[in-house]
C-alpha cells in the first residue's frame, strides 16, 4: 500500500518533498515508545510514501 524510506531526519525530508509537490497524508509524528519518527506523503503520481527514522533503542545496529 506504500513505499517506505529510512531517512536521517524525517522533518527535513518531509519538508523537502512537500515543497516539491508531494501531498501531506500525515505530518511527522513519533510512534508510541518514542524511538521511531515517521510521516506519510503522496507523490504526484499517487504513490503513498512513508519517511521513517529508527532511534537507537528500535534499531540496535544503529551507532552514534
Chimera marker file (.cmm) of the C-alpha trace (Angstrom):
<marker_set name="trace">
<marker id="1" x="0.000" y="0.000" z="0.000" r="1" g="1" b="0" radius="0.5"/>
<marker id="2" x="3.035" y="2.313" z="0.273" r="1" g="1" b="0" radius="0.5"/>
<marker id="3" x="6.810" y="2.593" z="-0.095" r="1" g="1" b="0" radius="0.5"/>
<marker id="4" x="8.945" y="3.419" z="2.960" r="1" g="1" b="0" radius="0.5"/>
<marker id="5" x="12.299" y="5.171" z="3.006" r="1" g="1" b="0" radius="0.5"/>
<marker id="6" x="14.566" y="5.287" z="6.050" r="1" g="1" b="0" radius="0.5"/>
<marker id="7" x="15.936" y="8.815" z="6.452" r="1" g="1" b="0" radius="0.5"/>
<marker id="8" x="18.245" y="10.573" z="8.913" r="1" g="1" b="0" radius="0.5"/>
<marker id="9" x="15.803" y="13.450" z="9.533" r="1" g="1" b="0" radius="0.5"/>
<marker id="10" x="12.073" y="12.920" z="8.936" r="1" g="1" b="0" radius="0.5"/>
<marker id="11" x="11.217" y="16.611" z="9.350" r="1" g="1" b="0" radius="0.5"/>
<marker id="12" x="13.809" y="17.734" z="6.809" r="1" g="1" b="0" radius="0.5"/>
<marker id="13" x="12.899" y="15.069" z="4.234" r="1" g="1" b="0" radius="0.5"/>
<marker id="14" x="9.191" y="15.754" z="4.755" r="1" g="1" b="0" radius="0.5"/>
<marker id="15" x="9.666" y="19.498" z="4.187" r="1" g="1" b="0" radius="0.5"/>
<marker id="16" x="11.691" y="18.950" z="1.039" r="1" g="1" b="0" radius="0.5"/>
<marker id="17" x="9.191" y="16.532" z="-0.526" r="1" g="1" b="0" radius="0.5"/>
<marker id="18" x="6.237" y="18.717" z="0.439" r="1" g="1" b="0" radius="0.5"/>
<marker id="19" x="7.943" y="21.713" z="-1.200" r="1" g="1" b="0" radius="0.5"/>
<marker id="20" x="8.414" y="19.603" z="-4.341" r="1" g="1" b="0" radius="0.5"/>
<marker id="21" x="4.676" y="18.958" z="-4.645" r="1" g="1" b="0" radius="0.5"/>
<marker id="22" x="4.041" y="15.861" z="-2.556" r="1" g="1" b="0" radius="0.5"/>
<marker id="23" x="0.667" y="15.945" z="-0.759" r="1" g="1" b="0" radius="0.5"/>
<marker id="24" x="0.580" y="15.600" z="3.028" r="1" g="1" b="0" radius="0.5"/>
<marker id="25" x="-1.094" y="12.394" z="4.208" r="1" g="1" b="0" radius="0.5"/>
<marker id="26" x="0.160" y="12.676" z="7.821" r="1" g="1" b="0" radius="0.5"/>
<marker id="27" x="2.554" y="15.207" z="9.331" r="1" g="1" b="0" radius="0.5"/>
<marker id="28" x="5.727" y="13.884" z="11.050" r="1" g="1" b="0" radius="0.5"/>
<marker id="29" x="4.993" y="12.202" z="14.391" r="1" g="1" b="0" radius="0.5"/>
<marker id="30" x="6.640" y="9.997" z="17.000" r="1" g="1" b="0" radius="0.5"/>
<marker id="31" x="5.423" y="6.418" z="17.219" r="1" g="1" b="0" radius="0.5"/>
<marker id="32" x="4.456" y="5.204" z="20.700" r="1" g="1" b="0" radius="0.5"/>
<marker id="33" x="7.590" y="4.398" z="22.652" r="1" g="1" b="0" radius="0.5"/>
<marker id="34" x="9.477" y="7.420" z="21.344" r="1" g="1" b="0" radius="0.5"/>
<marker id="35" x="12.187" y="5.658" z="19.330" r="1" g="1" b="0" radius="0.5"/>
<marker id="36" x="10.625" y="5.920" z="15.862" r="1" g="1" b="0" radius="0.5"/>
<marker id="37" x="9.605" y="9.047" z="13.934" r="1" g="1" b="0" radius="0.5"/>
<marker id="38" x="7.589" y="8.770" z="10.729" r="1" g="1" b="0" radius="0.5"/>
<marker id="39" x="5.359" y="10.649" z="8.283" r="1" g="1" b="0" radius="0.5"/>
<marker id="40" x="3.331" y="9.949" z="5.151" r="1" g="1" b="0" radius="0.5"/>
<marker id="41" x="3.035" y="11.851" z="1.873" r="1" g="1" b="0" radius="0.5"/>
<marker id="42" x="1.543" y="11.106" z="-1.532" r="1" g="1" b="0" radius="0.5"/>
<marker id="43" x="3.751" y="11.570" z="-4.575" r="1" g="1" b="0" radius="0.5"/>
<marker id="44" x="2.393" y="13.487" z="-7.581" r="1" g="1" b="0" radius="0.5"/>
<marker id="45" x="1.907" y="10.126" z="-9.363" r="1" g="1" b="0" radius="0.5"/>
<marker id="46" x="-0.304" y="8.878" z="-6.492" r="1" g="1" b="0" radius="0.5"/>
<marker id="47" x="2.184" y="6.589" z="-4.737" r="1" g="1" b="0" radius="0.5"/>
<marker id="48" x="1.993" y="6.783" z="-0.933" r="1" g="1" b="0" radius="0.5"/>
<marker id="49" x="5.412" y="7.399" z="0.645" r="1" g="1" b="0" radius="0.5"/>
<marker id="50" x="6.461" y="6.814" z="4.257" r="1" g="1" b="0" radius="0.5"/>
<marker id="51" x="9.516" y="8.510" z="5.711" r="1" g="1" b="0" radius="0.5"/>
<marker id="52" x="10.874" y="6.790" z="8.811" r="1" g="1" b="0" radius="0.5"/>
<marker id="53" x="13.743" y="7.176" z="11.250" r="1" g="1" b="0" radius="0.5"/>
<marker id="54" x="14.564" y="4.486" z="13.806" r="1" g="1" b="0" radius="0.5"/>
<marker id="55" x="16.069" y="5.583" z="17.113" r="1" g="1" b="0" radius="0.5"/>
<marker id="56" x="18.842" y="3.698" z="18.875" r="1" g="1" b="0" radius="0.5"/>
<marker id="57" x="16.501" y="1.561" z="21.016" r="1" g="1" b="0" radius="0.5"/>
<marker id="58" x="14.423" y="0.483" z="18.000" r="1" g="1" b="0" radius="0.5"/>
<marker id="59" x="17.458" y="-0.349" z="15.858" r="1" g="1" b="0" radius="0.5"/>
<marker id="60" x="20.330" y="-1.872" z="17.858" r="1" g="1" b="0" radius="0.5"/>
<marker id="61" x="22.590" y="-1.822" z="14.770" r="1" g="1" b="0" radius="0.5"/>
<marker id="62" x="22.473" y="1.988" z="14.641" r="1" g="1" b="0" radius="0.5"/>
<marker id="63" x="25.563" y="3.511" z="16.220" r="1" g="1" b="0" radius="0.5"/>
<marker id="64" x="26.064" y="7.034" z="17.490" r="1" g="1" b="0" radius="0.5"/>
<link id1="1" id2="2" r="1" g="1" b="0" radius="0.2"/>
<link id1="2" id2="3" r="1" g="1" b="0" radius="0.2"/>
<link id1="3" id2="4" r="1" g="1" b="0" radius="0.2"/>
<link id1="4" id2="5" r="1" g="1" b="0" radius="0.2"/>
<link id1="5" id2="6" r="1" g="1" b="0" radius="0.2"/>
<link id1="6" id2="7" r="1" g="1" b="0" radius="0.2"/>
<link id1="7" id2="8" r="1" g="1" b="0" radius="0.2"/>
<link id1="8" id2="9" r="1" g="1" b="0" radius="0.2"/>
<link id1="9" id2="10" r="1" g="1" b="0" radius="0.2"/>
<link id1="10" id2="11" r="1" g="1" b="0" radius="0.2"/>
<link id1="11" id2="12" r="1" g="1" b="0" radius="0.2"/>
<link id1="12" id2="13" r="1" g="1" b="0" radius="0.2"/>
<link id1="13" id2="14" r="1" g="1" b="0" radius="0.2"/>
<link id1="14" id2="15" r="1" g="1" b="0" radius="0.2"/>
<link id1="15" id2="16" r="1" g="1" b="0" radius="0.2"/>
<link id1="16" id2="17" r="1" g="1" b="0" radius="0.2"/>
<link id1="17" id2="18" r="1" g="1" b="0" radius="0.2"/>
<link id1="18" id2="19" r="1" g="1" b="0" radius="0.2"/>
<link id1="19" id2="20" r="1" g="1" b="0" radius="0.2"/>
<link id1="20" id2="21" r="1" g="1" b="0" radius="0.2"/>
<link id1="21" id2="22" r="1" g="1" b="0" radius="0.2"/>
<link id1="22" id2="23" r="1" g="1" b="0" radius="0.2"/>
<link id1="23" id2="24" r="1" g="1" b="0" radius="0.2"/>
<link id1="24" id2="25" r="1" g="1" b="0" radius="0.2"/>
<link id1="25" id2="26" r="1" g="1" b="0" radius="0.2"/>
<link id1="26" id2="27" r="1" g="1" b="0" radius="0.2"/>
<link id1="27" id2="28" r="1" g="1" b="0" radius="0.2"/>
<link id1="28" id2="29" r="1" g="1" b="0" radius="0.2"/>
<link id1="29" id2="30" r="1" g="1" b="0" radius="0.2"/>
<link id1="30" id2="31" r="1" g="1" b="0" radius="0.2"/>
<link id1="31" id2="32" r="1" g="1" b="0" radius="0.2"/>
<link id1="32" id2="33" r="1" g="1" b="0" radius="0.2"/>
<link id1="33" id2="34" r="1" g="1" b="0" radius="0.2"/>
<link id1="34" id2="35" r="1" g="1" b="0" radius="0.2"/>
<link id1="35" id2="36" r="1" g="1" b="0" radius="0.2"/>
<link id1="36" id2="37" r="1" g="1" b="0" radius="0.2"/>
<link id1="37" id2="38" r="1" g="1" b="0" radius="0.2"/>
<link id1="38" id2="39" r="1" g="1" b="0" radius="0.2"/>
<link id1="39" id2="40" r="1" g="1" b="0" radius="0.2"/>
<link id1="40" id2="41" r="1" g="1" b="0" radius="0.2"/>
<link id1="41" id2="42" r="1" g="1" b="0" radius="0.2"/>
<link id1="42" id2="43" r="1" g="1" b="0" radius="0.2"/>
<link id1="43" id2="44" r="1" g="1" b="0" radius="0.2"/>
<link id1="44" id2="45" r="1" g="1" b="0" radius="0.2"/>
<link id1="45" id2="46" r="1" g="1" b="0" radius="0.2"/>
<link id1="46" id2="47" r="1" g="1" b="0" radius="0.2"/>
<link id1="47" id2="48" r="1" g="1" b="0" radius="0.2"/>
<link id1="48" id2="49" r="1" g="1" b="0" radius="0.2"/>
<link id1="49" id2="50" r="1" g="1" b="0" radius="0.2"/>
<link id1="50" id2="51" r="1" g="1" b="0" radius="0.2"/>
<link id1="51" id2="52" r="1" g="1" b="0" radius="0.2"/>
<link id1="52" id2="53" r="1" g="1" b="0" radius="0.2"/>
<link id1="53" id2="54" r="1" g="1" b="0" radius="0.2"/>
<link id1="54" id2="55" r="1" g="1" b="0" radius="0.2"/>
<link id1="55" id2="56" r="1" g="1" b="0" radius="0.2"/>
<link id1="56" id2="57" r="1" g="1" b="0" radius="0.2"/>
<link id1="57" id2="58" r="1" g="1" b="0" radius="0.2"/>
<link id1="58" id2="59" r="1" g="1" b="0" radius="0.2"/>
<link id1="59" id2="60" r="1" g="1" b="0" radius="0.2"/>
<link id1="60" id2="61" r="1" g="1" b="0" radius="0.2"/>
<link id1="61" id2="62" r="1" g="1" b="0" radius="0.2"/>
<link id1="62" id2="63" r="1" g="1" b="0" radius="0.2"/>
<link id1="63" id2="64" r="1" g="1" b="0" radius="0.2"/>
</marker_set>
